[in-house]
Amino acid sequence: QVQLVESGGGLVQPGGSLELSCLFSGSISSINPMGWYRQAPGKQREHVATIIGAGTTDYASSVKGRFTISRDDAKNRLYLQMTSLKPEDTAVYYCHAERYPMEYWGQGTQVTVSS
């Protein structure tokens, strides 16, 4: 089993920054890839960013250049640094991990971008 716990969400003004963190624990060996997804009210959950192996990353076009995903295995943490936030970034953000053949989700953390 793998447990994922997100933190760092909150209310931020447009143009602001926020960093999300995901603490992972349990059977963490061979957890790969890891990523972030989000779900806005009335919309389907969508991919935000993924990190594979030592550092290969992939981003949704809507966040490319504004968001940065990183992973620190020494701290058992996955991060999502978000800058230049827009109201359309408002959503519940979920941490996701794969450890073949299973996948795991955190409980989500709310990010609200509003003035």
TORMARMAR-78523 format. One line per 4 residues: number of its first residue (from 1); for each residue x, y, z of N, C-alpha, C. Coordinates in nm, 2 decimals. Example, Ala and Ser with C-alpha at 12.3 -4.5 7.8 and 13.67 -1.06 7.14 Angstrom:
2
1) 1.32 -0.57 0.78 1.23 -0.45 0.78 1.32 -0.33 0.78 ~ 1.28 -0.22 0.71 1.37 -0.11 0.71 1.29 0.00 0.79
This chain:
115
1) 0.08 -0.12 0.00 0.00 0.00 0.00 0.09 0.12 0.00 ~ 0.03 0.23 -0.06 0.10 0.36 -0.06 0.00 0.46 -0.02 ~ 0.04 0.55 0.08 -0.05 0.65 0.12 0.01 0.79 0.07 ~ -0.09 0.87 0.03 -0.05 1.00 -0.02 -0.13 1.11 0.05
5) -0.07 1.21 0.10 -0.14 1.32 0.18 -0.09 1.45 0.12 ~ -0.18 1.53 0.06 -0.15 1.66 0.01 -0.17 1.77 0.11 ~ -0.09 1.87 0.09 -0.10 1.99 0.17 -0.06 2.11 0.09 ~ -0.09 2.23 0.14 -0.04 2.35 0.08 -0.15 2.43 0.00
9) -0.27 2.38 -0.01 -0.37 2.45 -0.08 -0.42 2.57 -0.01 ~ -0.50 2.65 -0.07 -0.55 2.77 -0.01 -0.61 2.87 -0.11 ~ -0.63 2.99 -0.05 -0.68 3.10 -0.14 -0.57 3.19 -0.18 ~ -0.56 3.22 -0.30 -0.45 3.31 -0.35 -0.51 3.40 -0.46
13) -0.45 3.52 -0.47 -0.50 3.62 -0.57 -0.45 3.58 -0.71 ~ -0.52 3.63 -0.81 -0.46 3.61 -0.94 -0.33 3.67 -0.96 ~ -0.24 3.59 -1.03 -0.10 3.63 -1.04 -0.01 3.58 -0.93 ~ -0.07 3.53 -0.82 0.01 3.48 -0.71 0.07 3.34 -0.73
17) 0.13 3.30 -0.62 0.20 3.17 -0.63 0.16 3.08 -0.51 ~ 0.18 2.95 -0.53 0.14 2.86 -0.42 0.22 2.73 -0.45 ~ 0.26 2.66 -0.34 0.33 2.54 -0.36 0.25 2.43 -0.29 ~ 0.22 2.32 -0.36 0.16 2.21 -0.30 0.26 2.10 -0.27
21) 0.23 2.02 -0.17 0.32 1.92 -0.13 0.24 1.79 -0.11 ~ 0.30 1.68 -0.14 0.24 1.55 -0.13 0.34 1.46 -0.05 ~ 0.30 1.42 0.07 0.38 1.32 0.15 0.34 1.18 0.11 ~ 0.44 1.10 0.07 0.40 0.96 0.04 0.47 0.87 0.13
25) 0.40 0.76 0.17 0.45 0.67 0.27 0.40 0.53 0.24 ~ 0.45 0.43 0.30 0.41 0.29 0.28 0.51 0.22 0.19 ~ 0.47 0.14 0.10 0.56 0.07 0.02 0.60 0.16 -0.10 ~ 0.70 0.24 -0.07 0.73 0.35 -0.17 0.84 0.31 -0.27
29) 0.90 0.19 -0.25 1.00 0.15 -0.35 0.93 0.14 -0.48 ~ 0.99 0.18 -0.59 0.94 0.16 -0.72 0.82 0.24 -0.75 ~ 0.79 0.35 -0.68 0.68 0.43 -0.71 0.72 0.52 -0.83 ~ 0.66 0.50 -0.94 0.70 0.57 -1.06 0.60 0.54 -1.17
33) 0.54 0.65 -1.24 0.56 0.79 -1.21 0.48 0.84 -1.10 ~ 0.49 0.97 -1.07 0.41 1.04 -0.98 0.36 1.17 -1.05 ~ 0.25 1.22 -1.01 0.20 1.33 -1.07 0.09 1.41 -1.00 ~ 0.04 1.51 -1.06 -0.07 1.59 -1.00 -0.18 1.60 -1.10
37) -0.30 1.59 -1.05 -0.42 1.61 -1.13 -0.51 1.71 -1.06 ~ -0.61 1.76 -1.13 -0.70 1.86 -1.07 -0.84 1.84 -1.12 ~ -0.94 1.88 -1.04 -1.08 1.87 -1.08 -1.15 1.99 -1.03 ~ -1.20 2.07 -1.13 -1.28 2.19 -1.10 -1.43 2.15 -1.09
41) -1.51 2.23 -1.02 -1.65 2.20 -1.01 -1.72 2.18 -1.14 ~ -1.79 2.07 -1.16 -1.86 2.04 -1.28 -1.78 1.99 -1.39 ~ -1.65 1.97 -1.37 -1.56 1.92 -1.47 -1.49 1.79 -1.44 ~ -1.44 1.72 -1.54 -1.37 1.60 -1.52 -1.23 1.62 -1.46
45) -1.18 1.52 -1.39 -1.04 1.53 -1.34 -0.95 1.54 -1.46 ~ -0.85 1.62 -1.45 -0.76 1.64 -1.56 -0.61 1.63 -1.52 ~ -0.53 1.59 -1.61 -0.38 1.58 -1.58 -0.32 1.72 -1.57 ~ -0.24 1.74 -1.47 -0.16 1.87 -1.46 -0.02 1.85 -1.49
49) 0.05 1.76 -1.42 0.19 1.74 -1.44 0.23 1.60 -1.39 ~ 0.34 1.55 -1.45 0.39 1.41 -1.42 0.54 1.42 -1.41 ~ 0.60 1.35 -1.32 0.74 1.33 -1.32 0.77 1.18 -1.32 ~ 0.87 1.15 -1.41 0.90 1.01 -1.44 1.05 0.99 -1.40
53) 1.08 0.89 -1.32 1.22 0.85 -1.30 1.29 0.97 -1.23 ~ 1.41 0.99 -1.28 1.50 1.09 -1.22 1.46 1.23 -1.25 ~ 1.37 1.26 -1.34 1.34 1.40 -1.36 1.27 1.43 -1.49 ~ 1.23 1.33 -1.57 1.16 1.36 -1.69 1.02 1.41 -1.65
57) 0.98 1.53 -1.70 0.85 1.59 -1.67 0.77 1.61 -1.79 ~ 0.64 1.62 -1.76 0.54 1.64 -1.86 0.43 1.73 -1.80 ~ 0.38 1.83 -1.88 0.29 1.92 -1.83 0.17 1.94 -1.92 ~ 0.05 1.97 -1.86 -0.06 2.00 -1.95 -0.03 2.14 -2.01
61) -0.08 2.16 -2.13 -0.04 2.28 -2.20 -0.09 2.41 -2.13 ~ -0.20 2.39 -2.05 -0.26 2.50 -1.98 -0.17 2.55 -1.86 ~ -0.08 2.47 -1.82 0.01 2.51 -1.70 0.16 2.52 -1.74 ~ 0.19 2.48 -1.86 0.33 2.47 -1.90 0.39 2.61 -1.89
65) 0.51 2.62 -1.83 0.57 2.75 -1.81 0.53 2.82 -1.68 ~ 0.43 2.78 -1.62 0.38 2.84 -1.49 0.40 2.74 -1.37 ~ 0.38 2.61 -1.39 0.39 2.51 -1.29 0.52 2.43 -1.30 ~ 0.57 2.39 -1.19 0.69 2.30 -1.19 0.67 2.19 -1.09
69) 0.68 2.07 -1.14 0.67 1.95 -1.06 0.81 1.90 -1.02 ~ 0.83 1.85 -0.89 0.95 1.80 -0.85 0.93 1.69 -0.74 ~ 1.03 1.61 -0.72 1.02 1.50 -0.63 1.15 1.50 -0.54 ~ 1.13 1.48 -0.41 1.24 1.47 -0.32 1.23 1.34 -0.24
73) 1.29 1.23 -0.29 1.28 1.10 -0.22 1.33 1.10 -0.08 ~ 1.43 1.18 -0.05 1.49 1.18 0.08 1.38 1.23 0.18 ~ 1.29 1.31 0.14 1.18 1.36 0.22 1.05 1.29 0.20 ~ 1.05 1.20 0.10 0.93 1.13 0.06 0.82 1.24 0.02
77) 0.86 1.33 -0.06 0.77 1.44 -0.10 0.77 1.46 -0.25 ~ 0.65 1.49 -0.30 0.63 1.54 -0.43 0.57 1.68 -0.42 ~ 0.62 1.77 -0.51 0.59 1.91 -0.50 0.53 1.96 -0.63 ~ 0.44 2.06 -0.62 0.40 2.13 -0.74 0.41 2.28 -0.71
81) 0.50 2.35 -0.77 0.52 2.49 -0.75 0.43 2.56 -0.86 ~ 0.34 2.64 -0.82 0.25 2.71 -0.91 0.27 2.86 -0.90 ~ 0.29 2.92 -1.02 0.31 3.06 -1.03 0.21 3.12 -1.13 ~ 0.20 3.25 -1.13 0.11 3.32 -1.22 -0.02 3.26 -1.23
85) -0.08 3.23 -1.11 -0.20 3.16 -1.10 -0.32 3.24 -1.16 ~ -0.41 3.17 -1.22 -0.53 3.23 -1.28 -0.66 3.17 -1.22 ~ -0.77 3.25 -1.23 -0.89 3.19 -1.17 -0.93 3.06 -1.22 ~ -0.89 3.03 -1.35 -0.92 2.90 -1.40 -0.84 2.78 -1.35
89) -0.74 2.82 -1.27 -0.66 2.71 -1.20 -0.73 2.66 -1.07 ~ -0.84 2.73 -1.04 -0.92 2.69 -0.92 -0.97 2.55 -0.93 ~ -0.94 2.46 -0.84 -0.98 2.32 -0.85 -0.93 2.25 -0.72 ~ -0.97 2.13 -0.70 -0.91 2.04 -0.60 -0.80 1.97 -0.67
93) -0.68 1.97 -0.61 -0.56 1.92 -0.67 -0.53 1.78 -0.60 ~ -0.50 1.68 -0.68 -0.48 1.55 -0.63 -0.34 1.50 -0.66 ~ -0.28 1.44 -0.57 -0.15 1.37 -0.59 -0.18 1.23 -0.64 ~ -0.10 1.18 -0.73 -0.12 1.05 -0.79 0.01 0.98 -0.80
97) 0.01 0.85 -0.78 0.13 0.76 -0.78 0.10 0.63 -0.84 ~ 0.19 0.58 -0.91 0.18 0.44 -0.97 0.29 0.35 -0.92 ~ 0.25 0.23 -0.88 0.34 0.13 -0.84 0.29 0.00 -0.90 ~ 0.34 -0.03 -1.01 0.28 -0.13 -1.10 0.24 -0.26 -1.02
101) 0.12 -0.31 -1.03 0.01 -0.27 -1.12 -0.09 -0.17 -1.06 ~ -0.06 -0.11 -0.95 -0.16 -0.03 -0.87 -0.14 0.11 -0.90 ~ -0.24 0.19 -0.88 -0.23 0.34 -0.87 -0.30 0.39 -0.75 ~ -0.25 0.50 -0.70 -0.30 0.56 -0.57 -0.33 0.70 -0.59
105) -0.42 0.75 -0.50 -0.46 0.89 -0.50 -0.47 0.94 -0.36 ~ -0.43 1.07 -0.35 -0.45 1.14 -0.22 -0.59 1.19 -0.21 ~ -0.62 1.25 -0.10 -0.76 1.30 -0.07 -0.79 1.43 -0.14 ~ -0.68 1.50 -0.18 -0.70 1.63 -0.25 -0.69 1.75 -0.16
109) -0.64 1.86 -0.22 -0.63 1.99 -0.15 -0.69 2.10 -0.24 ~ -0.77 2.18 -0.18 -0.84 2.29 -0.26 -0.75 2.41 -0.29 ~ -0.75 2.45 -0.41 -0.68 2.57 -0.45 -0.78 2.66 -0.51 ~ -0.79 2.78 -0.45 -0.89 2.88 -0.50 -0.81 3.01 -0.54
113) -0.83 3.05 -0.67 -0.76 3.17 -0.72 -0.87 3.27 -0.74 ~ -0.87 3.38 -0.66 -0.97 3.48 -0.66 -0.93 3.60 -0.60 ~ -0.98 3.72 -0.64 -0.95 3.84 -0.58 -1.06 3.88 -0.48
